Amino acid sequence: ALLAAVLVGLSAPAVGIFLVQRRLALIGDGLGHVAVTGVALGLVVDRTPVGVALVTAIAGAVLIELIRSRREAFAEVALAILF
């Protein structure tokens, strides 16, 4: 547990700085909402909820990046659409 805490403590700030610089600070919250939707979808279609949540979260991240890549000002719009 201590090793995991140290590794997360060293890597999380680097990822956080990268996301803040790209104006995507709320991406974790948004993808969390998408993943919960994927869990619900997995339960409805009788599939593995974690697998469906993973696929759904990846699809959400790709969708955000596609919207964001059109214009830099649309990073917030992409997150709002995701929510």
PDB file with SEQRES, HELIX, SHEET and CRYST1 records, atoms N, CA, C and O in Angstrom:
SEQRES   1 A   83  ALA LEU LEU ALA ALA VAL LEU VAL GLY LEU SER ALA PRO          
SEQRES   2 A   83  ALA VAL GLY ILE PHE LEU VAL GLN ARG ARG LEU ALA LEU          
SEQRES   3 A   83  ILE GLY ASP GLY LEU GLY HIS VAL ALA VAL THR GLY VAL          
SEQRES   4 A   83  ALA LEU GLY LEU VAL VAL ASP ARG THR PRO VAL GLY VAL          
SEQRES   5 A   83  ALA LEU VAL THR ALA ILE ALA GLY ALA VAL LEU ILE GLU          
SEQRES   6 A   83  LEU ILE ARG SER ARG ARG GLU ALA PHE ALA GLU VAL ALA          
SEQRES   7 A   83  LEU ALA ILE LEU PHE                                          
HELIX    1 AA1 LEU A    2  GLN A   21  1                                  20    
HELIX    2 AA2 ILE A   27  VAL A   44  1                                  18    
HELIX    3 AA3 PRO A   49  ARG A   70  1                                  22    
HELIX    4 AA4 GLU A   72  PHE A   74  5                                   3    
HELIX    5 AA5 ALA A   75  LEU A   82  1                                   8    
CRYST1    1.000    1.000    1.000  90.00  90.00  90.00 P 1           1          
ATOM      1  N   ALA A   1       0.833  -1.190   0.000  1.00  0.00           N  
ATOM      2  CA  ALA A   1       0.000   0.000   0.000  1.00  0.00           C  
ATOM      3  C   ALA A   1       0.879   1.257   0.000  1.00  0.00           C  
ATOM      4  O   ALA A   1       0.559   2.246  -0.659  1.00  0.00           O  
ATOM      5  N   LEU A   2       1.967   1.207   0.730  1.00  0.00           N  
ATOM      6  CA  LEU A   2       2.855   2.361   0.777  1.00  0.00           C  
ATOM      7  C   LEU A   2       3.505   2.604  -0.582  1.00  0.00           C  
ATOM      8  O   LEU A   2       3.626   3.747  -1.022  1.00  0.00           O  
ATOM      9  N   LEU A   3       3.914   1.545  -1.234  1.00  0.00           N  
ATOM     10  CA  LEU A   3       4.511   1.674  -2.564  1.00  0.00           C  
ATOM     11  C   LEU A   3       3.503   2.259  -3.557  1.00  0.00           C  
ATOM     12  O   LEU A   3       3.848   3.131  -4.355  1.00  0.00           O  
ATOM     13  N   ALA A   4       2.268   1.780  -3.507  1.00  0.00           N  
ATOM     14  CA  ALA A   4       1.230   2.308  -4.396  1.00  0.00           C  
ATOM     15  C   ALA A   4       0.975   3.785  -4.115  1.00  0.00           C  
ATOM     16  O   ALA A   4       0.807   4.575  -5.045  1.00  0.00           O  
ATOM     17  N   ALA A   5       0.946   4.162  -2.841  1.00  0.00           N  
ATOM     18  CA  ALA A   5       0.721   5.565  -2.486  1.00  0.00           C  
ATOM     19  C   ALA A   5       1.858   6.445  -2.985  1.00  0.00           C  
ATOM     20  O   ALA A   5       1.618   7.558  -3.453  1.00  0.00           O  
ATOM     21  N   VAL A   6       3.083   5.962  -2.889  1.00  0.00           N  
ATOM     22  CA  VAL A   6       4.225   6.738  -3.371  1.00  0.00           C  
ATOM     23  C   VAL A   6       4.172   6.893  -4.884  1.00  0.00           C  
ATOM     24  O   VAL A   6       4.423   7.979  -5.408  1.00  0.00           O  
ATOM     25  N   LEU A   7       3.845   5.807  -5.590  1.00  0.00           N  
ATOM     26  CA  LEU A   7       3.770   5.882  -7.056  1.00  0.00           C  
ATOM     27  C   LEU A   7       2.664   6.827  -7.517  1.00  0.00           C  
ATOM     28  O   LEU A   7       2.864   7.613  -8.443  1.00  0.00           O  
ATOM     29  N   VAL A   8       1.512   6.754  -6.882  1.00  0.00           N  
ATOM     30  CA  VAL A   8       0.423   7.663  -7.235  1.00  0.00           C  
ATOM     31  C   VAL A   8       0.797   9.097  -6.871  1.00  0.00           C  
ATOM     32  O   VAL A   8       0.497  10.026  -7.621  1.00  0.00           O  
ATOM     33  N   GLY A   9       1.438   9.281  -5.745  1.00  0.00           N  
ATOM     34  CA  GLY A   9       1.866  10.615  -5.325  1.00  0.00           C  
ATOM     35  C   GLY A   9       2.876  11.240  -6.271  1.00  0.00           C  
ATOM     36  O   GLY A   9       2.921  12.461  -6.415  1.00  0.00           O  
ATOM     37  N   LEU A  10       3.680  10.416  -6.911  1.00  0.00           N  
ATOM     38  CA  LEU A  10       4.657  10.934  -7.868  1.00  0.00           C  
ATOM     39  C   LEU A  10       4.063  11.169  -9.256  1.00  0.00           C  
ATOM     40  O   LEU A  10       4.460  12.107  -9.947  1.00  0.00           O  
ATOM     41  N   SER A  11       3.124  10.332  -9.665  1.00  0.00           N  
ATOM     42  CA  SER A  11       2.594  10.436 -11.033  1.00  0.00           C  
ATOM     43  C   SER A  11       1.382  11.362 -11.149  1.00  0.00           C  
ATOM     44  O   SER A  11       1.204  11.999 -12.187  1.00  0.00           O  
ATOM     45  N   ALA A  12       0.555  11.452 -10.128  1.00  0.00           N  
ATOM     46  CA  ALA A  12      -0.663  12.255 -10.212  1.00  0.00           C  
ATOM     47  C   ALA A  12      -0.400  13.742 -10.466  1.00  0.00           C  
ATOM     48  O   ALA A  12      -1.109  14.334 -11.279  1.00  0.00           O  
ATOM     49  N   PRO A  13       0.573  14.373  -9.820  1.00  0.00           N  
ATOM     50  CA  PRO A  13       0.812  15.788 -10.122  1.00  0.00           C  
ATOM     51  C   PRO A  13       1.221  16.040 -11.570  1.00  0.00           C  
ATOM     52  O   PRO A  13       0.838  17.053 -12.155  1.00  0.00           O  
ATOM     53  N   ALA A  14       1.987  15.137 -12.143  1.00  0.00           N  
ATOM     54  CA  ALA A  14       2.395  15.312 -13.544  1.00  0.00           C  
ATOM     55  C   ALA A  14       1.189  15.256 -14.472  1.00  0.00           C  
ATOM     56  O   ALA A  14       1.069  16.065 -15.392  1.00  0.00           O  
ATOM     57  N   VAL A  15       0.305  14.309 -14.231  1.00  0.00           N  
ATOM     58  CA  VAL A  15      -0.912  14.205 -15.043  1.00  0.00           C  
ATOM     59  C   VAL A  15      -1.802  15.416 -14.799  1.00  0.00           C  
ATOM     60  O   VAL A  15      -2.377  15.960 -15.742  1.00  0.00           O  
ATOM     61  N   GLY A  16      -1.922  15.842 -13.556  1.00  0.00           N  
ATOM     62  CA  GLY A  16      -2.759  16.996 -13.226  1.00  0.00           C  
ATOM     63  C   GLY A  16      -2.279  18.271 -13.890  1.00  0.00           C  
ATOM     64  O   GLY A  16      -3.085  19.038 -14.417  1.00  0.00           O  
ATOM     65  N   ILE A  17      -0.977  18.507 -13.872  1.00  0.00           N  
ATOM     66  CA  ILE A  17      -0.427  19.701 -14.521  1.00  0.00           C  
ATOM     67  C   ILE A  17      -0.700  19.660 -16.018  1.00  0.00           C  
ATOM     68  O   ILE A  17      -1.060  20.675 -16.614  1.00  0.00           O  
ATOM     69  N   PHE A  18      -0.530  18.495 -16.624  1.00  0.00           N  
ATOM     70  CA  PHE A  18      -0.790  18.350 -18.055  1.00  0.00           C  
ATOM     71  C   PHE A  18      -2.246  18.670 -18.382  1.00  0.00           C  
ATOM     72  O   PHE A  18      -2.520  19.373 -19.354  1.00  0.00           O  
ATOM     73  N   LEU A  19      -3.177  18.165 -17.584  1.00  0.00           N  
ATOM     74  CA  LEU A  19      -4.595  18.402 -17.854  1.00  0.00           C  
ATOM     75  C   LEU A  19      -4.983  19.857 -17.622  1.00  0.00           C  
ATOM     76  O   LEU A  19      -5.798  20.401 -18.367  1.00  0.00           O  
ATOM     77  N   VAL A  20      -4.420  20.492 -16.611  1.00  0.00           N  
ATOM     78  CA  VAL A  20      -4.719  21.910 -16.360  1.00  0.00           C  
ATOM     79  C   VAL A  20      -4.193  22.772 -17.494  1.00  0.00           C  
ATOM     80  O   VAL A  20      -4.863  23.714 -17.917  1.00  0.00           O  
ATOM     81  N   GLN A  21      -3.007  22.465 -17.991  1.00  0.00           N  
ATOM     82  CA  GLN A  21      -2.443  23.226 -19.100  1.00  0.00           C  
ATOM     83  C   GLN A  21      -3.299  23.114 -20.362  1.00  0.00           C  
ATOM     84  O   GLN A  21      -3.387  24.066 -21.138  1.00  0.00           O  
ATOM     85  N   ARG A  22      -3.922  21.970 -20.567  1.00  0.00           N  
ATOM     86  CA  ARG A  22      -4.785  21.779 -21.743  1.00  0.00           C  
ATOM     87  C   ARG A  22      -6.219  22.217 -21.477  1.00  0.00           C  
ATOM     88  O   ARG A  22      -7.090  22.014 -22.323  1.00  0.00           O  
ATOM     89  N   ARG A  23      -6.478  22.811 -20.324  1.00  0.00           N  
ATOM     90  CA  ARG A  23      -7.800  23.306 -19.920  1.00  0.00           C  
ATOM     91  C   ARG A  23      -8.820  22.180 -19.844  1.00  0.00           C  
ATOM     92  O   ARG A  23      -9.975  22.356 -20.233  1.00  0.00           O  
ATOM     93  N   LEU A  24      -8.400  21.035 -19.349  1.00  0.00           N  
ATOM     94  CA  LEU A  24      -9.281  19.883 -19.187  1.00  0.00           C  
ATOM     95  C   LEU A  24      -9.253  19.394 -17.742  1.00  0.00           C  
ATOM     96  O   LEU A  24      -9.181  18.190 -17.495  1.00  0.00           O  
ATOM     97  N   ALA A  25      -9.307  20.308 -16.801  1.00  0.00           N  
ATOM     98  CA  ALA A  25      -9.188  19.950 -15.390  1.00  0.00           C  
ATOM     99  C   ALA A  25     -10.352  19.087 -14.908  1.00  0.00           C  
ATOM    100  O   ALA A  25     -10.185  18.313 -13.965  1.00  0.00           O  
ATOM    101  N   LEU A  26     -11.496  19.196 -15.516  1.00  0.00           N  
ATOM    102  CA  LEU A  26     -12.666  18.422 -15.088  1.00  0.00           C  
ATOM    103  C   LEU A  26     -12.823  17.105 -15.846  1.00  0.00           C  
ATOM    104  O   LEU A  26     -13.870  16.465 -15.747  1.00  0.00           O  
ATOM    105  N   ILE A  27     -11.818  16.693 -16.591  1.00  0.00           N  
ATOM    106  CA  ILE A  27     -11.943  15.500 -17.415  1.00  0.00           C  
ATOM    107  C   ILE A  27     -12.183  14.246 -16.565  1.00  0.00           C  
ATOM    108  O   ILE A  27     -12.951  13.371 -16.964  1.00  0.00           O  
ATOM    109  N   GLY A  28     -11.545  14.151 -15.414  1.00  0.00           N  
ATOM    110  CA  GLY A  28     -11.734  12.987 -14.552  1.00  0.00           C  
ATOM    111  C   GLY A  28     -13.163  12.881 -14.063  1.00  0.00           C  
ATOM    112  O   GLY A  28     -13.740  11.794 -14.038  1.00  0.00           O  
ATOM    113  N   ASP A  29     -13.732  14.008 -13.675  1.00  0.00           N  
ATOM    114  CA  ASP A  29     -15.117  14.020 -13.225  1.00  0.00           C  
ATOM    115  C   ASP A  29     -16.056  13.644 -14.367  1.00  0.00           C  
ATOM    116  O   ASP A  29     -16.992  12.866 -14.183  1.00  0.00           O  
ATOM    117  N   GLY A  30     -15.799  14.196 -15.534  1.00  0.00           N  
ATOM    118  CA  GLY A  30     -16.652  13.887 -16.689  1.00  0.00           C  
ATOM    119  C   GLY A  30     -16.570  12.436 -17.102  1.00  0.00           C  
ATOM    120  O   GLY A  30     -17.591  11.805 -17.377  1.00  0.00           O  
ATOM    121  N   LEU A  31     -15.359  11.898 -17.147  1.00  0.00           N  
ATOM    122  CA  LEU A  31     -15.215  10.492 -17.526  1.00  0.00           C  
ATOM    123  C   LEU A  31     -15.759   9.559 -16.445  1.00  0.00           C  
ATOM    124  O   LEU A  31     -16.180   8.440 -16.743  1.00  0.00           O  
ATOM    125  N   GLY A  32     -15.752  10.012 -15.203  1.00  0.00           N  
ATOM    126  CA  GLY A  32     -16.390   9.232 -14.145  1.00  0.00           C  
ATOM    127  C   GLY A  32     -17.891   9.109 -14.359  1.00  0.00           C  
ATOM    128  O   GLY A  32     -18.471   8.044 -14.149  1.00  0.00           O  
ATOM    129  N   HIS A  33     -18.518  10.210 -14.780  1.00  0.00           N  
ATOM    130  CA  HIS A  33     -19.948  10.154 -15.090  1.00  0.00           C  
ATOM    131  C   HIS A  33     -20.214   9.226 -16.274  1.00  0.00           C  
ATOM    132  O   HIS A  33     -21.186   8.470 -16.268  1.00  0.00           O  
ATOM    133  N   VAL A  34     -19.368   9.282 -17.268  1.00  0.00           N  
ATOM    134  CA  VAL A  34     -19.535   8.413 -18.431  1.00  0.00           C  
ATOM    135  C   VAL A  34     -19.353   6.954 -18.031  1.00  0.00           C  
ATOM    136  O   VAL A  34     -20.085   6.086 -18.506  1.00  0.00           O  
ATOM    137  N   ALA A  35     -18.387   6.678 -17.166  1.00  0.00           N  
ATOM    138  CA  ALA A  35     -18.152   5.303 -16.725  1.00  0.00           C  
ATOM    139  C   ALA A  35     -19.344   4.763 -15.937  1.00  0.00           C  
ATOM    140  O   ALA A  35     -19.699   3.594 -16.086  1.00  0.00           O  
ATOM    141  N   VAL A  36     -19.962   5.593 -15.105  1.00  0.00           N  
ATOM    142  CA  VAL A  36     -21.151   5.148 -14.369  1.00  0.00           C  
ATOM    143  C   VAL A  36     -22.285   4.828 -15.344  1.00  0.00           C  
ATOM    144  O   VAL A  36     -23.038   3.875 -15.140  1.00  0.00           O  
ATOM    145  N   THR A  37     -22.397   5.624 -16.394  1.00  0.00           N  
ATOM    146  CA  THR A  37     -23.375   5.331 -17.439  1.00  0.00           C  
ATOM    147  C   THR A  37     -23.058   3.991 -18.100  1.00  0.00           C  
ATOM    148  O   THR A  37     -23.965   3.216 -18.403  1.00  0.00           O  
ATOM    149  N   GLY A  38     -21.774   3.718 -18.324  1.00  0.00           N  
ATOM    150  CA  GLY A  38     -21.355   2.440 -18.899  1.00  0.00           C  
ATOM    151  C   GLY A  38     -21.676   1.268 -17.987  1.00  0.00           C  
ATOM    152  O   GLY A  38     -22.050   0.200 -18.470  1.00  0.00           O  
ATOM    153  N   VAL A  39     -21.536   1.446 -16.680  1.00  0.00           N  
ATOM    154  CA  VAL A  39     -21.900   0.385 -15.734  1.00  0.00           C  
ATOM    155  C   VAL A  39     -23.397   0.095 -15.830  1.00  0.00           C  
ATOM    156  O   VAL A  39     -23.805  -1.066 -15.880  1.00  0.00           O  
ATOM    157  N   ALA A  40     -24.207   1.141 -15.854  1.00  0.00           N  
ATOM    158  CA  ALA A  40     -25.654   0.951 -15.977  1.00  0.00           C  
ATOM    159  C   ALA A  40     -26.010   0.270 -17.295  1.00  0.00           C  
ATOM    160  O   ALA A  40     -26.862  -0.617 -17.333  1.00  0.00           O  
ATOM    161  N   LEU A  41     -25.353   0.691 -18.374  1.00  0.00           N  
ATOM    162  CA  LEU A  41     -25.607   0.073 -19.667  1.00  0.00           C  
ATOM    163  C   LEU A  41     -25.205  -1.403 -19.659  1.00  0.00           C  
ATOM    164  O   LEU A  41     -25.911  -2.242 -20.219  1.00  0.00           O  
ATOM    165  N   GLY A  42     -24.081  -1.717 -19.031  1.00  0.00           N  
ATOM    166  CA  GLY A  42     -23.644  -3.105 -18.925  1.00  0.00           C  
ATOM    167  C   GLY A  42     -24.631  -3.961 -18.161  1.00  0.00           C  
ATOM    168  O   GLY A  42     -24.857  -5.115 -18.524  1.00  0.00           O  
ATOM    169  N   LEU A  43     -25.225  -3.416 -17.104  1.00  0.00           N  
ATOM    170  CA  LEU A  43     -26.224  -4.168 -16.350  1.00  0.00           C  
ATOM    171  C   LEU A  43     -27.507  -4.376 -17.154  1.00  0.00           C  
ATOM    172  O   LEU A  43     -28.143  -5.426 -17.067  1.00  0.00           O  
ATOM    173  N   VAL A  44     -27.877  -3.363 -17.938  1.00  0.00           N  
ATOM    174  CA  VAL A  44     -29.100  -3.465 -18.735  1.00  0.00           C  
ATOM    175  C   VAL A  44     -28.960  -4.506 -19.840  1.00  0.00           C  
ATOM    176  O   VAL A  44     -29.887  -5.281 -20.076  1.00  0.00           O  
ATOM    177  N   VAL A  45     -27.808  -4.535 -20.522  1.00  0.00           N  
ATOM    178  CA  VAL A  45     -27.623  -5.463 -21.640  1.00  0.00           C  
ATOM    179  C   VAL A  45     -27.009  -6.792 -21.194  1.00  0.00           C  
ATOM    180  O   VAL A  45     -26.664  -7.628 -22.029  1.00  0.00           O  
ATOM    181  N   ASP A  46     -26.873  -6.985 -19.874  1.00  0.00           N  
ATOM    182  CA  ASP A  46     -26.391  -8.242 -19.281  1.00  0.00           C  
ATOM    183  C   ASP A  46     -24.980  -8.591 -19.756  1.00  0.00           C  
ATOM    184  O   ASP A  46     -24.703  -9.724 -20.150  1.00  0.00           O  
ATOM    185  N   ARG A  47     -24.106  -7.605 -19.710  1.00  0.00           N  
ATOM    186  CA  ARG A  47     -22.680  -7.780 -20.019  1.00  0.00           C  
ATOM    187  C   ARG A  47     -21.875  -7.397 -18.780  1.00  0.00           C  
ATOM    188  O   ARG A  47     -22.432  -6.929 -17.787  1.00  0.00           O  
ATOM    189  N   THR A  48     -20.574  -7.599 -18.848  1.00  0.00           N  
ATOM    190  CA  THR A  48     -19.705  -7.230 -17.739  1.00  0.00           C  
ATOM    191  C   THR A  48     -19.719  -5.716 -17.554  1.00  0.00           C  
ATOM    192  O   THR A  48     -19.291  -4.983 -18.446  1.00  0.00           O  
ATOM    193  N   PRO A  49     -20.211  -5.231 -16.397  1.00  0.00           N  
ATOM    194  CA  PRO A  49     -20.323  -3.781 -16.207  1.00  0.00           C  
ATOM    195  C   PRO A  49     -18.985  -3.045 -16.290  1.00  0.00           C  
ATOM    196  O   PRO A  49     -18.925  -1.939 -16.826  1.00  0.00           O  
ATOM    197  N   VAL A  50     -17.918  -3.640 -15.769  1.00  0.00           N  
ATOM    198  CA  VAL A  50     -16.622  -2.956 -15.790  1.00  0.00           C  
ATOM    199  C   VAL A  50     -16.101  -2.849 -17.224  1.00  0.00           C  
ATOM    200  O   VAL A  50     -15.544  -1.818 -17.600  1.00  0.00           O  
ATOM    201  N   GLY A  51     -16.273  -3.885 -18.014  1.00  0.00           N  
ATOM    202  CA  GLY A  51     -15.832  -3.846 -19.411  1.00  0.00           C  
ATOM    203  C   GLY A  51     -16.593  -2.817 -20.225  1.00  0.00           C  
ATOM    204  O   GLY A  51     -16.004  -2.076 -21.013  1.00  0.00           O  
ATOM    205  N   VAL A  52     -17.898  -2.773 -20.035  1.00  0.00           N  
ATOM    206  CA  VAL A  52     -18.718  -1.797 -20.761  1.00  0.00           C  
ATOM    207  C   VAL A  52     -18.375  -0.382 -20.281  1.00  0.00           C  
ATOM    208  O   VAL A  52     -18.348   0.548 -21.087  1.00  0.00           O  
ATOM    209  N   ALA A  53     -18.113  -0.208 -18.985  1.00  0.00           N  
ATOM    210  CA  ALA A  53     -17.731   1.103 -18.468  1.00  0.00           C  
ATOM    211  C   ALA A  53     -16.397   1.544 -19.063  1.00  0.00           C  
ATOM    212  O   ALA A  53     -16.227   2.717 -19.391  1.00  0.00           O  
ATOM    213  N   LEU A  54     -15.463   0.628 -19.203  1.00  0.00           N  
ATOM    214  CA  LEU A  54     -14.165   0.971 -19.787  1.00  0.00           C  
ATOM    215  C   LEU A  54     -14.322   1.403 -21.239  1.00  0.00           C  
ATOM    216  O   LEU A  54     -13.753   2.413 -21.653  1.00  0.00           O  
ATOM    217  N   VAL A  55     -15.083   0.651 -22.003  1.00  0.00           N  
ATOM    218  CA  VAL A  55     -15.306   0.997 -23.410  1.00  0.00           C  
ATOM    219  C   VAL A  55     -16.037   2.334 -23.521  1.00  0.00           C  
ATOM    220  O   VAL A  55     -15.703   3.156 -24.374  1.00  0.00           O  
ATOM    221  N   THR A  56     -17.013   2.548 -22.676  1.00  0.00           N  
ATOM    222  CA  THR A  56     -17.772   3.797 -22.696  1.00  0.00           C  
ATOM    223  C   THR A  56     -16.888   4.990 -22.315  1.00  0.00           C  
ATOM    224  O   THR A  56     -16.987   6.051 -22.930  1.00  0.00           O  
ATOM    225  N   ALA A  57     -16.030   4.823 -21.314  1.00  0.00           N  
ATOM    226  CA  ALA A  57     -15.137   5.919 -20.906  1.00  0.00           C  
ATOM    227  C   ALA A  57     -14.123   6.244 -22.000  1.00  0.00           C  
ATOM    228  O   ALA A  57     -13.811   7.412 -22.232  1.00  0.00           O  
ATOM    229  N   ILE A  58     -13.608   5.215 -22.671  1.00  0.00           N  
ATOM    230  CA  ILE A  58     -12.681   5.462 -23.780  1.00  0.00           C  
ATOM    231  C   ILE A  58     -13.386   6.187 -24.911  1.00  0.00           C  
ATOM    232  O   ILE A  58     -12.826   7.112 -25.499  1.00  0.00           O  
ATOM    233  N   ALA A  59     -14.610   5.776 -25.220  1.00  0.00           N  
ATOM    234  CA  ALA A  59     -15.377   6.452 -26.266  1.00  0.00           C  
ATOM    235  C   ALA A  59     -15.647   7.911 -25.886  1.00  0.00           C  
ATOM    236  O   ALA A  59     -15.586   8.794 -26.741  1.00  0.00           O  
ATOM    237  N   GLY A  60     -15.943   8.164 -24.617  1.00  0.00           N  
ATOM    238  CA  GLY A  60     -16.153   9.536 -24.160  1.00  0.00           C  
ATOM    239  C   GLY A  60     -14.897  10.380 -24.281  1.00  0.00           C  
ATOM    240  O   GLY A  60     -14.965  11.541 -24.683  1.00  0.00           O  
ATOM    241  N   ALA A  61     -13.749   9.804 -23.935  1.00  0.00           N  
ATOM    242  CA  ALA A  61     -12.484  10.539 -24.050  1.00  0.00           C  
ATOM    243  C   ALA A  61     -12.158  10.858 -25.504  1.00  0.00           C  
ATOM    244  O   ALA A  61     -11.681  11.949 -25.812  1.00  0.00           O  
ATOM    245  N   VAL A  62     -12.416   9.909 -26.392  1.00  0.00           N  
ATOM    246  CA  VAL A  62     -12.177  10.154 -27.819  1.00  0.00           C  
ATOM    247  C   VAL A  62     -13.119  11.235 -28.331  1.00  0.00           C  
ATOM    248  O   VAL A  62     -12.709  12.100 -29.104  1.00  0.00           O  
ATOM    249  N   LEU A  63     -14.363  11.191 -27.910  1.00  0.00           N  
ATOM    250  CA  LEU A  63     -15.335  12.201 -28.327  1.00  0.00           C  
ATOM    251  C   LEU A  63     -14.918  13.595 -27.848  1.00  0.00           C  
ATOM    252  O   LEU A  63     -15.010  14.566 -28.598  1.00  0.00           O  
ATOM    253  N   ILE A  64     -14.464  13.688 -26.610  1.00  0.00           N  
ATOM    254  CA  ILE A  64     -13.994  14.982 -26.092  1.00  0.00           C  
ATOM    255  C   ILE A  64     -12.824  15.490 -26.920  1.00  0.00           C  
ATOM    256  O   ILE A  64     -12.775  16.667 -27.278  1.00  0.00           O  
ATOM    257  N   GLU A  65     -11.882  14.605 -27.224  1.00  0.00           N  
ATOM    258  CA  GLU A  65     -10.707  15.023 -27.989  1.00  0.00           C  
ATOM    259  C   GLU A  65     -11.092  15.448 -29.411  1.00  0.00           C  
ATOM    260  O   GLU A  65     -10.515  16.394 -29.946  1.00  0.00           O  
ATOM    261  N   LEU A  66     -12.051  14.765 -30.022  1.00  0.00           N  
ATOM    262  CA  LEU A  66     -12.495  15.158 -31.365  1.00  0.00           C  
ATOM    263  C   LEU A  66     -13.137  16.541 -31.345  1.00  0.00           C  
ATOM    264  O   LEU A  66     -12.871  17.362 -32.223  1.00  0.00           O  
ATOM    265  N   ILE A  67     -13.971  16.801 -30.359  1.00  0.00           N  
ATOM    266  CA  ILE A  67     -14.617  18.106 -30.257  1.00  0.00           C  
ATOM    267  C   ILE A  67     -13.576  19.178 -29.937  1.00  0.00           C  
ATOM    268  O   ILE A  67     -13.597  20.261 -30.523  1.00  0.00           O  
ATOM    269  N   ARG A  68     -12.665  18.877 -29.007  1.00  0.00           N  
ATOM    270  CA  ARG A  68     -11.661  19.840 -28.589  1.00  0.00           C  
ATOM    271  C   ARG A  68     -10.660  20.164 -29.686  1.00  0.00           C  
ATOM    272  O   ARG A  68     -10.155  21.284 -29.753  1.00  0.00           O  
ATOM    273  N   SER A  69     -10.368  19.199 -30.541  1.00  0.00           N  
ATOM    274  CA  SER A  69      -9.359  19.428 -31.574  1.00  0.00           C  
ATOM    275  C   SER A  69      -9.839  20.376 -32.674  1.00  0.00           C  
ATOM    276  O   SER A  69      -9.027  20.920 -33.422  1.00  0.00           O  
ATOM    277  N   ARG A  70     -11.133  20.572 -32.772  1.00  0.00           N  
ATOM    278  CA  ARG A  70     -11.646  21.504 -33.780  1.00  0.00           C  
ATOM    279  C   ARG A  70     -11.265  22.944 -33.451  1.00  0.00           C  
ATOM    280  O   ARG A  70     -10.931  23.723 -34.343  1.00  0.00           O  
ATOM    281  N   ARG A  71     -11.315  23.293 -32.171  1.00  0.00           N  
ATOM    282  CA  ARG A  71     -10.924  24.627 -31.698  1.00  0.00           C  
ATOM    283  C   ARG A  71     -10.522  24.519 -30.240  1.00  0.00           C  
ATOM    284  O   ARG A  71     -11.083  23.721 -29.490  1.00  0.00           O  
ATOM    285  N   GLU A  72      -9.555  25.318 -29.843  1.00  0.00           N  
ATOM    286  CA  GLU A  72      -9.094  25.297 -28.451  1.00  0.00           C  
ATOM    287  C   GLU A  72     -10.162  25.803 -27.493  1.00  0.00           C  
ATOM    288  O   GLU A  72     -10.221  25.357 -26.347  1.00  0.00           O  
ATOM    289  N   ALA A  73     -11.004  26.724 -27.939  1.00  0.00           N  
ATOM    290  CA  ALA A  73     -12.031  27.297 -27.065  1.00  0.00           C  
ATOM    291  C   ALA A  73     -13.129  26.301 -26.747  1.00  0.00           C  
ATOM    292  O   ALA A  73     -13.940  26.547 -25.855  1.00  0.00           O  
ATOM    293  N   PHE A  74     -13.174  25.178 -27.457  1.00  0.00           N  
ATOM    294  CA  PHE A  74     -14.260  24.229 -27.264  1.00  0.00           C  
ATOM    295  C   PHE A  74     -13.950  23.163 -26.216  1.00  0.00           C  
ATOM    296  O   PHE A  74     -14.714  22.206 -26.093  1.00  0.00           O  
ATOM    297  N   ALA A  75     -12.859  23.290 -25.455  1.00  0.00           N  
ATOM    298  CA  ALA A  75     -12.550  22.300 -24.426  1.00  0.00           C  
ATOM    299  C   ALA A  75     -13.655  22.274 -23.361  1.00  0.00           C  
ATOM    300  O   ALA A  75     -14.085  21.204 -22.930  1.00  0.00           O  
ATOM    301  N   GLU A  76     -14.102  23.445 -22.948  1.00  0.00           N  
ATOM    302  CA  GLU A  76     -15.174  23.509 -21.958  1.00  0.00           C  
ATOM    303  C   GLU A  76     -16.501  23.025 -22.536  1.00  0.00           C  
ATOM    304  O   GLU A  76     -17.300  22.402 -21.837  1.00  0.00           O  
ATOM    305  N   VAL A  77     -16.726  23.312 -23.792  1.00  0.00           N  
ATOM    306  CA  VAL A  77     -17.944  22.856 -24.451  1.00  0.00           C  
ATOM    307  C   VAL A  77     -17.962  21.339 -24.529  1.00  0.00           C  
ATOM    308  O   VAL A  77     -19.004  20.720 -24.312  1.00  0.00           O  
ATOM    309  N   ALA A  78     -16.826  20.736 -24.836  1.00  0.00           N  
ATOM    310  CA  ALA A  78     -16.755  19.282 -24.920  1.00  0.00           C  
ATOM    311  C   ALA A  78     -17.067  18.646 -23.568  1.00  0.00           C  
ATOM    312  O   ALA A  78     -17.772  17.639 -23.508  1.00  0.00           O  
ATOM    313  N   LEU A  79     -16.549  19.221 -22.488  1.00  0.00           N  
ATOM    314  CA  LEU A  79     -16.851  18.695 -21.168  1.00  0.00           C  
ATOM    315  C   LEU A  79     -18.322  18.891 -20.798  1.00  0.00           C  
ATOM    316  O   LEU A  79     -18.924  18.033 -20.152  1.00  0.00           O  
ATOM    317  N   ALA A  80     -18.890  20.011 -21.206  1.00  0.00           N  
ATOM    318  CA  ALA A  80     -20.314  20.246 -20.924  1.00  0.00           C  
ATOM    319  C   ALA A  80     -21.172  19.237 -21.677  1.00  0.00           C  
ATOM    320  O   ALA A  80     -22.161  18.746 -21.134  1.00  0.00           O  
ATOM    321  N   ILE A  81     -20.813  18.921 -22.906  1.00  0.00           N  
ATOM    322  CA  ILE A  81     -21.551  17.926 -23.667  1.00  0.00           C  
ATOM    323  C   ILE A  81     -21.441  16.565 -22.990  1.00  0.00           C  
ATOM    324  O   ILE A  81     -22.414  15.813 -22.931  1.00  0.00           O  
ATOM    325  N   LEU A  82     -20.258  16.256 -22.484  1.00  0.00           N  
ATOM    326  CA  LEU A  82     -20.043  14.983 -21.818  1.00  0.00           C  
ATOM    327  C   LEU A  82     -20.904  14.864 -20.567  1.00  0.00           C  
ATOM    328  O   LEU A  82     -21.457  13.801 -20.286  1.00  0.00           O  
ATOM    329  N   PHE A  83     -21.016  15.968 -19.812  1.00  0.00           N  
ATOM    330  CA  PHE A  83     -21.853  15.929 -18.610  1.00  0.00           C  
ATOM    331  C   PHE A  83     -23.294  15.765 -18.983  1.00  0.00           C  
ATOM    332  O   PHE A  83     -24.156  15.710 -18.106  1.00  0.00           O  
TER     333      PHE A  83                                                      
END                                                                             
